Amino acid sequence: MPLDHYVTLGRSGLRVSPFALGAMTFGEDPGAAGCSVEESERILGAYLDRGGNFIDTANFYSNGHSEKILGDFFRAAGTRDRVVLASKFFFNMHPGDPNGGGAGRKAIRGQLDETLRRLGTDYLDLYWMHNWDRNTPVEETLRTLDDLVGSGKVRYIGFSNVPAWVTAQAQTMAVLKGWAPLIALQVEYSLLARTVEGEIAPMAKDMGLALVPWSPLKNGFLSGKYRRNVQVTDSERVKYVGGPGEDDFKVIDVANEIAEQHDSTAAAVSLAWLRAREGTVVPIIGARRLEHLESNLEEVVLTADQLAKLDEVSKPELNYPAELHGELRAMLQFAGTTVDGEPSNIYPPLLLSDVRY
């Protein structure tokens, strides 16, 4: 999908590109598998030239350098107000300071002030809580974020890597108290990581929350460079997470096969599969080189058969009680009829005596 075919992010008035540009790779600070300032600006410029408008970073990416690169770029271009700029809080940037990170009131305000300074702006379009702070009451976090929305420093809020039950509690509380609600969830989601479909994705669909997947190519395993019996030597991620396993290759093989049918890449196929999921799904694409971005943005339209093939080969094992809410639920509840487009007549009607407790 072209970057200028915008979508509305959750239940909000915020319009974003169908793919966000992740800036985690911006900056070459020690320990960061990133790219130079010059390459970062080339990637950013190419994304914007195609109509992209959704940029995602975090306070601790490259130890703050990612935010600084973005701030310098938009200050020079004078186009900060033309983009949707998102960043995150949570991770402590000040060792030894117990209030330097987390999701308490003091920590959030302090982190936001530093983020705004590095970005050279007076507001964020979207502010994510990067992880769940189990030591801070969620109502304190929400009230602080609501105050920031009211002050104009933050336009919208979202959660990242937070359990479904915490998110549901927080969203319900925000709605009942009239606080700024969540509009999106940033989650790990890809053909090789589908456990989000157990609890979080159904909750997001019901609540009208957009899903913004990080690592949509699963550490680059779905980029197209990984093939059976082929040694990959130019991947920074392999140094930290290792290479794909046999179960991964079963999915990678199919993605590569379908990519060849489209004369495209496994990356483009994998991203097209994500974009075809239910609800609003806006994957975050990252790149250390311009050619990575260009490969990810190749346009691919998958057929129903290709989608079904990818669904089947990547089908996840979900935790209880997710499996009870699919075919078995339809079989027991509808007893051979069709309700709301959900048929169960492929099963014979059950007698109560047939059910084992």
Contacts in CASP RR format, 6 or more apart in sequence:
PFRMAT RR
TARGET T0000
AUTHOR 0000-0000-0000
METHOD contacts of the structure
MODEL  1
MPLDHYVTLGRSGLRVSPFALGAMTFGEDPGAAGCSVEESERILGAYLDR
GGNFIDTANFYSNGHSEKILGDFFRAAGTRDRVVLASKFFFNMHPGDPNG
GGAGRKAIRGQLDETLRRLGTDYLDLYWMHNWDRNTPVEETLRTLDDLVG
SGKVRYIGFSNVPAWVTAQAQTMAVLKGWAPLIALQVEYSLLARTVEGEI
APMAKDMGLALVPWSPLKNGFLSGKYRRNVQVTDSERVKYVGGPGEDDFK
VIDVANEIAEQHDSTAAAVSLAWLRAREGTVVPIIGARRLEHLESNLEEV
VLTADQLAKLDEVSKPELNYPAELHGELRAMLQFAGTTVDGEPSNIYPPL
LLSDVRY
1 18 0 8 1.000
1 19 0 8 1.000
1 275 0 8 1.000
1 299 0 8 1.000
2 18 0 8 1.000
2 50 0 8 1.000
2 51 0 8 1.000
2 299 0 8 1.000
3 17 0 8 1.000
3 18 0 8 1.000
3 19 0 8 1.000
3 47 0 8 1.000
3 50 0 8 1.000
3 51 0 8 1.000
3 52 0 8 1.000
3 53 0 8 1.000
3 297 0 8 1.000
4 17 0 8 1.000
4 50 0 8 1.000
4 51 0 8 1.000
4 52 0 8 1.000
5 17 0 8 1.000
5 18 0 8 1.000
6 15 0 8 1.000
6 16 0 8 1.000
6 17 0 8 1.000
6 18 0 8 1.000
6 53 0 8 1.000
7 15 0 8 1.000
7 16 0 8 1.000
7 17 0 8 1.000
7 18 0 8 1.000
7 210 0 8 1.000
7 280 0 8 1.000
7 282 0 8 1.000
8 14 0 8 1.000
8 15 0 8 1.000
8 16 0 8 1.000
8 280 0 8 1.000
9 15 0 8 1.000
9 16 0 8 1.000
9 126 0 8 1.000
9 156 0 8 1.000
9 183 0 8 1.000
9 184 0 8 1.000
9 210 0 8 1.000
9 280 0 8 1.000
9 282 0 8 1.000
10 183 0 8 1.000
10 184 0 8 1.000
10 208 0 8 1.000
10 209 0 8 1.000
10 210 0 8 1.000
10 280 0 8 1.000
11 181 0 8 1.000
11 183 0 8 1.000
11 208 0 8 1.000
11 209 0 8 1.000
12 156 0 8 1.000
12 183 0 8 1.000
14 84 0 8 1.000
14 125 0 8 1.000
14 126 0 8 1.000
14 155 0 8 1.000
14 156 0 8 1.000
14 183 0 8 1.000
15 53 0 8 1.000
16 53 0 8 1.000
16 54 0 8 1.000
16 84 0 8 1.000
16 282 0 8 1.000
17 51 0 8 1.000
17 52 0 8 1.000
17 53 0 8 1.000
17 54 0 8 1.000
17 282 0 8 1.000
18 275 0 8 1.000
18 282 0 8 1.000
19 52 0 8 1.000
19 54 0 8 1.000
19 271 0 8 1.000
19 282 0 8 1.000
19 283 0 8 1.000
19 284 0 8 1.000
19 285 0 8 1.000
19 296 0 8 1.000
19 297 0 8 1.000
20 54 0 8 1.000
20 55 0 8 1.000
20 56 0 8 1.000
20 86 0 8 1.000
20 212 0 8 1.000
20 282 0 8 1.000
20 283 0 8 1.000
20 284 0 8 1.000
20 285 0 8 1.000
21 43 0 8 1.000
21 44 0 8 1.000
21 47 0 8 1.000
21 52 0 8 1.000
21 54 0 8 1.000
21 55 0 8 1.000
21 56 0 8 1.000
21 284 0 8 1.000
21 285 0 8 1.000
21 286 0 8 1.000
21 293 0 8 1.000
22 55 0 8 1.000
22 56 0 8 1.000
22 57 0 8 1.000
22 284 0 8 1.000
22 285 0 8 1.000
22 286 0 8 1.000
23 40 0 8 1.000
23 44 0 8 1.000
23 55 0 8 1.000
23 56 0 8 1.000
23 57 0 8 1.000
23 61 0 8 1.000
23 66 0 8 1.000
23 67 0 8 1.000
23 69 0 8 1.000
23 70 0 8 1.000
24 57 0 8 1.000
24 58 0 8 1.000
24 61 0 8 1.000
24 62 0 8 1.000
24 66 0 8 1.000
24 286 0 8 1.000
25 32 0 8 1.000
25 33 0 8 1.000
25 34 0 8 1.000
25 35 0 8 1.000
25 40 0 8 1.000
25 286 0 8 1.000
25 287 0 8 1.000
25 288 0 8 1.000
26 34 0 8 1.000
26 35 0 8 1.000
26 37 0 8 1.000
26 40 0 8 1.000
26 43 0 8 1.000
26 44 0 8 1.000
26 57 0 8 1.000
26 61 0 8 1.000
26 62 0 8 1.000
26 65 0 8 1.000
26 66 0 8 1.000
26 69 0 8 1.000
26 70 0 8 1.000
27 34 0 8 1.000
27 35 0 8 1.000
27 36 0 8 1.000
27 37 0 8 1.000
27 40 0 8 1.000
27 62 0 8 1.000
27 65 0 8 1.000
27 66 0 8 1.000
27 69 0 8 1.000
28 34 0 8 1.000
28 35 0 8 1.000
28 36 0 8 1.000
28 62 0 8 1.000
28 65 0 8 1.000
29 62 0 8 1.000
29 63 0 8 1.000
29 64 0 8 1.000
29 65 0 8 1.000
32 61 0 8 1.000
32 62 0 8 1.000
32 63 0 8 1.000
32 65 0 8 1.000
33 236 0 8 1.000
33 237 0 8 1.000
33 239 0 8 1.000
33 240 0 8 1.000
33 288 0 8 1.000
34 62 0 8 1.000
34 236 0 8 1.000
34 288 0 8 1.000
35 43 0 8 1.000
35 287 0 8 1.000
35 288 0 8 1.000
35 289 0 8 1.000
37 69 0 8 1.000
39 288 0 8 1.000
39 289 0 8 1.000
39 290 0 8 1.000
40 69 0 8 1.000
40 73 0 8 1.000
41 69 0 8 1.000
41 73 0 8 1.000
42 290 0 8 1.000
43 287 0 8 1.000
43 289 0 8 1.000
43 290 0 8 1.000
43 293 0 8 1.000
44 55 0 8 1.000
44 70 0 8 1.000
44 73 0 8 1.000
46 290 0 8 1.000
46 293 0 8 1.000
46 294 0 8 1.000
47 55 0 8 1.000
47 293 0 8 1.000
48 79 0 8 1.000
48 83 0 8 1.000
50 297 0 8 1.000
52 83 0 8 1.000
53 82 0 8 1.000
53 83 0 8 1.000
53 84 0 8 1.000
54 83 0 8 1.000
54 84 0 8 1.000
54 86 0 8 1.000
54 282 0 8 1.000
55 70 0 8 1.000
55 83 0 8 1.000
55 84 0 8 1.000
55 85 0 8 1.000
55 86 0 8 1.000
56 86 0 8 1.000
56 87 0 8 1.000
56 186 0 8 1.000
56 212 0 8 1.000
56 284 0 8 1.000
57 66 0 8 1.000
57 67 0 8 1.000
57 70 0 8 1.000
57 85 0 8 1.000
57 86 0 8 1.000
57 87 0 8 1.000
57 88 0 8 1.000
58 66 0 8 1.000
58 67 0 8 1.000
58 87 0 8 1.000
58 88 0 8 1.000
58 91 0 8 1.000
58 128 0 8 1.000
58 130 0 8 1.000
59 67 0 8 1.000
59 87 0 8 1.000
59 88 0 8 1.000
59 89 0 8 1.000
59 91 0 8 1.000
59 93 0 8 1.000
59 111 0 8 1.000
59 114 0 8 1.000
59 115 0 8 1.000
59 118 0 8 1.000
60 91 0 8 1.000
60 93 0 8 1.000
61 67 0 8 1.000
63 93 0 8 1.000
64 93 0 8 1.000
64 118 0 8 1.000
67 87 0 8 1.000
67 115 0 8 1.000
67 118 0 8 1.000
67 119 0 8 1.000
68 118 0 8 1.000
68 119 0 8 1.000
70 85 0 8 1.000
70 119 0 8 1.000
71 80 0 8 1.000
71 118 0 8 1.000
71 119 0 8 1.000
71 120 0 8 1.000
71 121 0 8 1.000
74 80 0 8 1.000
74 83 0 8 1.000
74 85 0 8 1.000
74 119 0 8 1.000
74 120 0 8 1.000
74 121 0 8 1.000
75 120 0 8 1.000
80 120 0 8 1.000
80 121 0 8 1.000
83 125 0 8 1.000
84 125 0 8 1.000
84 126 0 8 1.000
85 119 0 8 1.000
85 121 0 8 1.000
85 124 0 8 1.000
85 125 0 8 1.000
85 126 0 8 1.000
86 124 0 8 1.000
86 125 0 8 1.000
86 126 0 8 1.000
86 127 0 8 1.000
86 128 0 8 1.000
87 115 0 8 1.000
87 119 0 8 1.000
87 124 0 8 1.000
87 127 0 8 1.000
87 128 0 8 1.000
88 127 0 8 1.000
88 128 0 8 1.000
88 129 0 8 1.000
88 130 0 8 1.000
88 160 0 8 1.000
88 186 0 8 1.000
89 101 0 8 1.000
89 102 0 8 1.000
89 103 0 8 1.000
89 107 0 8 1.000
89 108 0 8 1.000
89 111 0 8 1.000
89 112 0 8 1.000
89 115 0 8 1.000
89 127 0 8 1.000
89 128 0 8 1.000
89 129 0 8 1.000
89 130 0 8 1.000
90 101 0 8 1.000
90 102 0 8 1.000
90 103 0 8 1.000
90 111 0 8 1.000
90 129 0 8 1.000
90 130 0 8 1.000
90 131 0 8 1.000
90 133 0 8 1.000
91 101 0 8 1.000
91 102 0 8 1.000
91 130 0 8 1.000
91 131 0 8 1.000
92 100 0 8 1.000
92 101 0 8 1.000
92 102 0 8 1.000
93 100 0 8 1.000
93 101 0 8 1.000
93 111 0 8 1.000
93 114 0 8 1.000
94 100 0 8 1.000
94 101 0 8 1.000
99 106 0 8 1.000
99 107 0 8 1.000
100 107 0 8 1.000
100 110 0 8 1.000
100 111 0 8 1.000
101 107 0 8 1.000
101 111 0 8 1.000
102 108 0 8 1.000
102 133 0 8 1.000
102 135 0 8 1.000
102 136 0 8 1.000
103 129 0 8 1.000
103 132 0 8 1.000
103 133 0 8 1.000
103 136 0 8 1.000
103 140 0 8 1.000
103 141 0 8 1.000
104 133 0 8 1.000
104 136 0 8 1.000
104 140 0 8 1.000
104 141 0 8 1.000
104 144 0 8 1.000
105 140 0 8 1.000
105 143 0 8 1.000
105 144 0 8 1.000
108 141 0 8 1.000
108 144 0 8 1.000
108 145 0 8 1.000
108 148 0 8 1.000
109 144 0 8 1.000
109 148 0 8 1.000
112 124 0 8 1.000
112 127 0 8 1.000
112 148 0 8 1.000
112 153 0 8 1.000
112 154 0 8 1.000
115 124 0 8 1.000
116 122 0 8 1.000
116 123 0 8 1.000
116 124 0 8 1.000
116 153 0 8 1.000
122 153 0 8 1.000
123 152 0 8 1.000
123 153 0 8 1.000
123 154 0 8 1.000
123 155 0 8 1.000
124 153 0 8 1.000
124 154 0 8 1.000
124 155 0 8 1.000
125 155 0 8 1.000
125 156 0 8 1.000
126 154 0 8 1.000
126 155 0 8 1.000
126 156 0 8 1.000
126 157 0 8 1.000
126 158 0 8 1.000
126 183 0 8 1.000
126 184 0 8 1.000
127 145 0 8 1.000
127 148 0 8 1.000
127 154 0 8 1.000
127 156 0 8 1.000
127 157 0 8 1.000
127 158 0 8 1.000
128 157 0 8 1.000
128 158 0 8 1.000
128 159 0 8 1.000
128 160 0 8 1.000
128 186 0 8 1.000
129 141 0 8 1.000
129 145 0 8 1.000
129 157 0 8 1.000
129 158 0 8 1.000
129 159 0 8 1.000
129 160 0 8 1.000
129 162 0 8 1.000
130 160 0 8 1.000
130 161 0 8 1.000
131 160 0 8 1.000
131 161 0 8 1.000
131 162 0 8 1.000
132 159 0 8 1.000
132 161 0 8 1.000
132 162 0 8 1.000
132 163 0 8 1.000
132 166 0 8 1.000
133 141 0 8 1.000
138 166 0 8 1.000
138 169 0 8 1.000
138 170 0 8 1.000
138 173 0 8 1.000
139 173 0 8 1.000
141 170 0 8 1.000
142 170 0 8 1.000
142 173 0 8 1.000
142 174 0 8 1.000
142 177 0 8 1.000
142 179 0 8 1.000
142 180 0 8 1.000
143 179 0 8 1.000
145 154 0 8 1.000
145 157 0 8 1.000
145 179 0 8 1.000
145 180 0 8 1.000
146 174 0 8 1.000
146 178 0 8 1.000
146 179 0 8 1.000
146 180 0 8 1.000
148 154 0 8 1.000
149 155 0 8 1.000
149 156 0 8 1.000
149 157 0 8 1.000
149 180 0 8 1.000
150 180 0 8 1.000
156 180 0 8 1.000
156 183 0 8 1.000
156 184 0 8 1.000
157 180 0 8 1.000
157 181 0 8 1.000
157 182 0 8 1.000
157 183 0 8 1.000
158 182 0 8 1.000
158 183 0 8 1.000
158 184 0 8 1.000
158 185 0 8 1.000
158 186 0 8 1.000
159 167 0 8 1.000
159 170 0 8 1.000
159 182 0 8 1.000
159 185 0 8 1.000
159 186 0 8 1.000
160 185 0 8 1.000
160 186 0 8 1.000
160 187 0 8 1.000
160 214 0 8 1.000
161 186 0 8 1.000
161 187 0 8 1.000
161 188 0 8 1.000
162 170 0 8 1.000
162 185 0 8 1.000
163 199 0 8 1.000
164 199 0 8 1.000
164 200 0 8 1.000
164 203 0 8 1.000
165 199 0 8 1.000
167 182 0 8 1.000
167 185 0 8 1.000
167 200 0 8 1.000
167 203 0 8 1.000
168 203 0 8 1.000
168 207 0 8 1.000
170 182 0 8 1.000
171 181 0 8 1.000
171 182 0 8 1.000
171 207 0 8 1.000
171 209 0 8 1.000
173 179 0 8 1.000
174 180 0 8 1.000
174 181 0 8 1.000
174 182 0 8 1.000
175 181 0 8 1.000
182 209 0 8 1.000
183 209 0 8 1.000
183 210 0 8 1.000
184 209 0 8 1.000
184 210 0 8 1.000
184 211 0 8 1.000
184 212 0 8 1.000
184 282 0 8 1.000
185 200 0 8 1.000
185 204 0 8 1.000
185 209 0 8 1.000
185 210 0 8 1.000
185 211 0 8 1.000
185 212 0 8 1.000
186 212 0 8 1.000
186 213 0 8 1.000
186 214 0 8 1.000
186 284 0 8 1.000
187 196 0 8 1.000
187 200 0 8 1.000
187 211 0 8 1.000
187 212 0 8 1.000
187 213 0 8 1.000
187 214 0 8 1.000
188 196 0 8 1.000
188 213 0 8 1.000
188 214 0 8 1.000
188 215 0 8 1.000
189 196 0 8 1.000
189 201 0 8 1.000
189 211 0 8 1.000
189 213 0 8 1.000
189 214 0 8 1.000
189 216 0 8 1.000
189 274 0 8 1.000
189 281 0 8 1.000
189 283 0 8 1.000
190 213 0 8 1.000
190 215 0 8 1.000
190 216 0 8 1.000
190 217 0 8 1.000
190 218 0 8 1.000
190 222 0 8 1.000
190 270 0 8 1.000
190 274 0 8 1.000
191 218 0 8 1.000
191 222 0 8 1.000
191 251 0 8 1.000
191 255 0 8 1.000
191 270 0 8 1.000
191 273 0 8 1.000
191 274 0 8 1.000
191 310 0 8 1.000
191 314 0 8 1.000
192 218 0 8 1.000
192 221 0 8 1.000
192 222 0 8 1.000
192 244 0 8 1.000
192 248 0 8 1.000
192 251 0 8 1.000
192 314 0 8 1.000
193 215 0 8 1.000
193 218 0 8 1.000
194 314 0 8 1.000
194 315 0 8 1.000
194 316 0 8 1.000
195 316 0 8 1.000
195 318 0 8 1.000
195 319 0 8 1.000
196 211 0 8 1.000
197 316 0 8 1.000
197 318 0 8 1.000
197 322 0 8 1.000
198 318 0 8 1.000
198 319 0 8 1.000
198 322 0 8 1.000
199 319 0 8 1.000
199 322 0 8 1.000
200 211 0 8 1.000
201 211 0 8 1.000
201 277 0 8 1.000
201 278 0 8 1.000
203 209 0 8 1.000
204 210 0 8 1.000
204 211 0 8 1.000
204 279 0 8 1.000
205 278 0 8 1.000
205 279 0 8 1.000
208 279 0 8 1.000
208 280 0 8 1.000
210 279 0 8 1.000
210 280 0 8 1.000
210 281 0 8 1.000
210 282 0 8 1.000
211 277 0 8 1.000
211 279 0 8 1.000
211 280 0 8 1.000
211 281 0 8 1.000
211 282 0 8 1.000
212 281 0 8 1.000
212 282 0 8 1.000
212 283 0 8 1.000
212 284 0 8 1.000
213 274 0 8 1.000
213 281 0 8 1.000
213 282 0 8 1.000
213 283 0 8 1.000
213 284 0 8 1.000
214 284 0 8 1.000
216 222 0 8 1.000
216 270 0 8 1.000
216 271 0 8 1.000
216 274 0 8 1.000
216 283 0 8 1.000
216 284 0 8 1.000
216 285 0 8 1.000
217 223 0 8 1.000
217 267 0 8 1.000
217 270 0 8 1.000
217 271 0 8 1.000
217 296 0 8 1.000
218 248 0 8 1.000
219 237 0 8 1.000
219 241 0 8 1.000
219 243 0 8 1.000
220 226 0 8 1.000
220 235 0 8 1.000
220 237 0 8 1.000
220 267 0 8 1.000
221 243 0 8 1.000
221 244 0 8 1.000
221 248 0 8 1.000
221 252 0 8 1.000
222 251 0 8 1.000
222 252 0 8 1.000
222 255 0 8 1.000
222 266 0 8 1.000
222 267 0 8 1.000
222 270 0 8 1.000
223 265 0 8 1.000
223 266 0 8 1.000
223 267 0 8 1.000
223 292 0 8 1.000
223 295 0 8 1.000
224 252 0 8 1.000
224 255 0 8 1.000
224 256 0 8 1.000
224 259 0 8 1.000
224 265 0 8 1.000
224 266 0 8 1.000
224 267 0 8 1.000
225 232 0 8 1.000
225 234 0 8 1.000
225 235 0 8 1.000
226 232 0 8 1.000
226 243 0 8 1.000
226 244 0 8 1.000
226 249 0 8 1.000
226 252 0 8 1.000
227 252 0 8 1.000
227 256 0 8 1.000
228 249 0 8 1.000
228 253 0 8 1.000
232 238 0 8 1.000
232 243 0 8 1.000
236 288 0 8 1.000
244 252 0 8 1.000
250 313 0 8 1.000
251 310 0 8 1.000
251 313 0 8 1.000
251 314 0 8 1.000
252 266 0 8 1.000
254 309 0 8 1.000
254 310 0 8 1.000
254 313 0 8 1.000
255 266 0 8 1.000
255 269 0 8 1.000
255 270 0 8 1.000
255 310 0 8 1.000
256 266 0 8 1.000
258 269 0 8 1.000
258 302 0 8 1.000
258 306 0 8 1.000
258 309 0 8 1.000
258 310 0 8 1.000
259 265 0 8 1.000
259 266 0 8 1.000
259 268 0 8 1.000
259 269 0 8 1.000
259 300 0 8 1.000
261 306 0 8 1.000
262 268 0 8 1.000
262 269 0 8 1.000
262 300 0 8 1.000
264 298 0 8 1.000
264 300 0 8 1.000
265 295 0 8 1.000
265 296 0 8 1.000
265 298 0 8 1.000
267 295 0 8 1.000
267 296 0 8 1.000
267 298 0 8 1.000
268 295 0 8 1.000
268 296 0 8 1.000
268 297 0 8 1.000
268 298 0 8 1.000
268 299 0 8 1.000
268 300 0 8 1.000
269 300 0 8 1.000
269 302 0 8 1.000
269 310 0 8 1.000
271 283 0 8 1.000
271 285 0 8 1.000
271 296 0 8 1.000
271 300 0 8 1.000
272 300 0 8 1.000
272 301 0 8 1.000
272 302 0 8 1.000
273 302 0 8 1.000
273 307 0 8 1.000
273 310 0 8 1.000
274 281 0 8 1.000
274 283 0 8 1.000
275 281 0 8 1.000
275 283 0 8 1.000
276 302 0 8 1.000
276 307 0 8 1.000
285 293 0 8 1.000
285 296 0 8 1.000
285 297 0 8 1.000
286 292 0 8 1.000
286 293 0 8 1.000
286 296 0 8 1.000
287 293 0 8 1.000
287 296 0 8 1.000
302 310 0 8 1.000
327 344 0 8 1.000
327 347 0 8 1.000
330 342 0 8 1.000
330 343 0 8 1.000
330 344 0 8 1.000
330 347 0 8 1.000
331 344 0 8 1.000
331 347 0 8 1.000
331 350 0 8 1.000
332 350 0 8 1.000
332 355 0 8 1.000
333 339 0 8 1.000
333 344 0 8 1.000
334 342 0 8 1.000
334 343 0 8 1.000
334 344 0 8 1.000
335 344 0 8 1.000
335 349 0 8 1.000
335 350 0 8 1.000
336 343 0 8 1.000
336 344 0 8 1.000
336 345 0 8 1.000
336 347 0 8 1.000
336 348 0 8 1.000
336 349 0 8 1.000
337 343 0 8 1.000
337 344 0 8 1.000
337 345 0 8 1.000
338 344 0 8 1.000
338 345 0 8 1.000
END
